[in-house]
Amino acid sequence: MSDVTSTTKLEQAATKAAVMNQLPADKESLGQSPLHHADFASAAKRGAQKGGIHLSELALLGHLTLRCDAGNLEQLAAVEAILGVPLPLTPLTSVEKGAYSVRWMSPDEWLILVPGLEAFSIESQFRDAMPGHYSLVNSSGGSTVLMLSGDNAVELLQKSTTIDWHLSVFPVGKVVSTLFAKSTATIRRTDDQRFELIIRRSFADYIWLWIQDASLEYGLVIEA
């Protein structure tokens, strides 16, 4: 076998990646959120309708962690073509368009959230279109998303973290990964009194119980 043929085969093998569709072929078979036992839909009907804290879960979203070169213009263009939004390059910022959102996590790392049923399609598009060296990891099953809002949302966050949540230093769109009680969370401000918490599956129940306790003085409203 010639050196040219060997090199070609090695290059072809290097361009292939093991991409697996994590969803079952039977679309009727749905996954379960780590908080499925909390039954937010029933709690929203039978629980309090007024309170200073409103809580809902955005379950079963696609969570993709991208690592690439922020200085590579070809990679940046490919990402924008796939997602419809440019990567946020300013530290601790985010961008979103429709159901797609991207968070700056570090100088070469971004967390992308997409509808759960679209995660595999997005992965495949990256494999086809992304040039150069990069990493894309589908960690959808390892996290869930809570939406926290209400007149006392900031007060609850002040109880749970050491971050300064004043709008002048934590504006809409800002993102931070921080300790939340005795766990961790990636928190993004989506409105003046509305926050997105991305939490680990293994600590979801702990954080759910913590929020219930921390909300006692304000009143907790569960939203489906």
C-alpha positions in Angstrom: 0.0 0.0 0.0 1.4 3.4 -1.0 2.1 6.1 1.5 -0.5 8.3 -0.3 -3.2 5.7 0.1 -2.4 5.2 3.8 -2.4 8.9 4.5 -5.8 9.3 2.8 -7.4 6.5 4.8 -6.0 8.0 8.0 -7.4 11.4 7.2 -10.8 9.9 6.4 -10.8 8.0 9.7 -9.9 11.1 11.6 -12.8 13.0 10.2 -15.3 10.5 11.4 -16.8 10.7 14.9 -19.0 8.4 16.8 -22.3 10.3 16.8 -25.2 8.5 18.5 -28.9 9.5 18.6 -29.7 9.3 22.3 -33.5 9.3 21.6 -35.4 6.1 21.2 -36.7 5.2 17.7 -40.1 5.0 19.3 -41.0 8.7 19.6 -43.8 7.8 22.0 -41.2 6.8 24.6 -40.4 10.0 26.4 -37.6 10.5 28.9 -38.2 11.7 32.5 -37.0 14.9 34.1 -35.1 14.4 37.3 -38.0 16.3 38.9 -40.8 14.2 37.3 -41.8 13.1 40.8 -42.6 16.7 41.8 -45.4 16.7 39.3 -45.3 20.4 38.5 -48.5 20.2 36.4 -50.6 18.9 39.3 -48.9 21.3 41.8 -49.6 24.2 39.6 -53.4 23.4 39.7 -53.7 22.6 43.4 -51.0 24.9 44.9 -50.9 28.6 45.7 -51.8 31.0 42.9 -50.2 34.1 44.5 -46.7 34.5 45.9 -43.4 36.3 45.5 -41.6 33.3 43.9 -42.8 31.6 40.7 -41.1 28.4 39.6 -41.3 26.2 36.6 -39.2 23.5 34.9 -38.0 23.5 31.3 -37.6 19.7 31.1 -35.9 17.5 28.5 -34.1 20.2 26.6 -31.0 19.5 24.6 -27.8 20.5 26.3 -24.7 20.7 24.1 -21.2 21.8 25.3 -19.1 23.3 22.5 -15.4 23.9 22.7 -13.7 25.7 19.8 -11.3 28.5 18.8 -13.0 31.9 19.4 -10.4 33.4 17.0 -11.2 31.0 14.1 -13.5 33.0 11.8 -14.5 29.9 9.8 -15.6 28.1 13.0 -17.6 31.2 14.1 -19.3 31.4 10.8 -20.2 27.7 10.8 -21.7 27.9 14.3 -23.8 30.9 13.3 -25.0 29.2 10.2 -26.1 26.1 12.2 -27.7 27.9 15.2 -28.9 31.1 13.6 -27.0 33.2 16.3 -23.4 34.1 16.7 -21.3 32.7 19.6 -21.2 35.3 22.5 -17.5 36.2 22.7 -17.8 38.6 25.7 -17.3 36.8 29.0 -20.4 36.0 31.0 -22.8 36.9 28.3 -25.4 35.0 26.3 -27.4 35.2 23.1 -30.7 33.6 22.1 -33.0 33.3 19.1 -36.3 31.5 19.5 -35.8 28.2 21.3 -32.0 28.3 20.8 -29.7 29.9 23.4 -26.0 30.0 23.9 -24.0 30.9 27.1 -20.3 31.9 27.3 -18.7 29.5 29.9 -15.0 30.2 29.3 -12.8 31.6 26.6 -13.2 28.5 24.5 -16.4 26.9 25.8 -20.1 27.6 25.3 -23.2 25.9 26.6 -26.0 25.6 24.0 -29.6 24.8 24.8 -32.0 23.6 22.1 -35.3 21.7 21.9 -34.6 18.2 23.1 -35.8 16.5 19.9 -33.4 18.7 17.8 -30.2 17.9 19.7 -29.1 15.0 17.5 -29.9 17.0 14.3 -27.7 19.9 15.6 -24.9 17.5 16.5 -25.0 16.1 13.0 -24.9 19.5 11.4 -21.8 20.4 13.5 -20.1 17.2 12.3 -20.8 18.0 8.7 -20.1 21.8 8.7 -17.6 22.6 11.5 -14.0 23.0 10.3 -10.8 22.5 12.3 -10.4 21.1 15.8 -13.4 21.4 18.1 -15.4 19.4 20.6 -19.2 19.0 20.9 -20.6 16.9 23.8 -24.3 16.1 24.3 -24.9 16.1 28.0 -28.7 16.5 27.8 -29.5 13.8 30.3 -27.2 15.2 33.0 -29.0 18.5 33.7 -32.4 20.2 33.8 -33.5 23.8 33.8 -35.6 25.7 36.3 -37.1 29.1 35.7 -37.3 31.3 38.7 -39.2 34.6 38.7 -41.4 36.9 40.8 -41.2 40.0 43.0 -38.9 38.2 45.5 -36.8 36.2 43.0 -33.7 38.3 43.7 -34.1 37.9 47.5 -34.2 34.1 47.1 -31.0 34.2 45.0 -29.4 36.4 47.6 -30.2 33.7 50.2 -28.7 31.0 48.0 -25.6 32.5 46.4 -22.9 35.1 47.0 -23.5 36.9 43.7 -24.5 40.6 43.5 -27.8 40.5 41.6 -28.3 44.2 41.2 -29.3 45.1 37.6 -26.4 47.5 37.3 -23.8 44.7 37.7 -25.9 41.7 36.6 -27.9 42.9 33.6 -30.3 40.8 31.5 -28.4 38.2 29.5 -25.5 37.9 31.9 -24.5 34.3 32.9 -22.6 33.0 35.9 -21.7 29.5 37.2 -21.7 29.6 40.9 -22.5 27.8 44.2 -26.2 27.6 44.9 -26.8 26.6 48.5 -24.5 23.5 48.7 -24.7 22.6 45.1 -23.9 24.5 41.8 -25.9 26.2 39.1 -25.4 28.1 35.9 -27.7 31.1 36.2 -28.7 33.5 33.5 -30.9 36.6 33.9 -33.6 36.6 31.2 -35.6 39.6 32.5 -35.5 42.0 35.4 -37.1 39.5 37.8 -36.7 36.3 35.8 -33.8 33.8 36.0 -32.8 30.5 34.3 -31.1 28.0 36.5 -29.3 25.0 34.8 -28.8 22.4 37.5 -27.2 19.0 37.7 -29.5 16.0 37.6 -28.0 14.5 40.8 -28.7 17.7 42.8 -32.1 18.6 41.2 -34.1 17.2 44.1 -31.9 19.0 46.7 -32.3 22.3 44.9 -36.1 21.7 44.6 -36.4 21.2 48.3 -34.1 24.2 49.0 -36.2 26.5 46.9 -39.4 25.3 48.7 -37.9 26.1 52.1 -36.3 29.4 51.0 -39.6 30.5 49.5 -41.7 30.1 52.7 -41.7 33.7 53.7 -42.6 34.9 50.2 -45.0 32.3 49.0 -44.2 29.8 46.2 -46.3 29.5 43.0 -45.6 26.5 40.8 -46.2 26.9 37.1 -46.7 24.1 34.7 
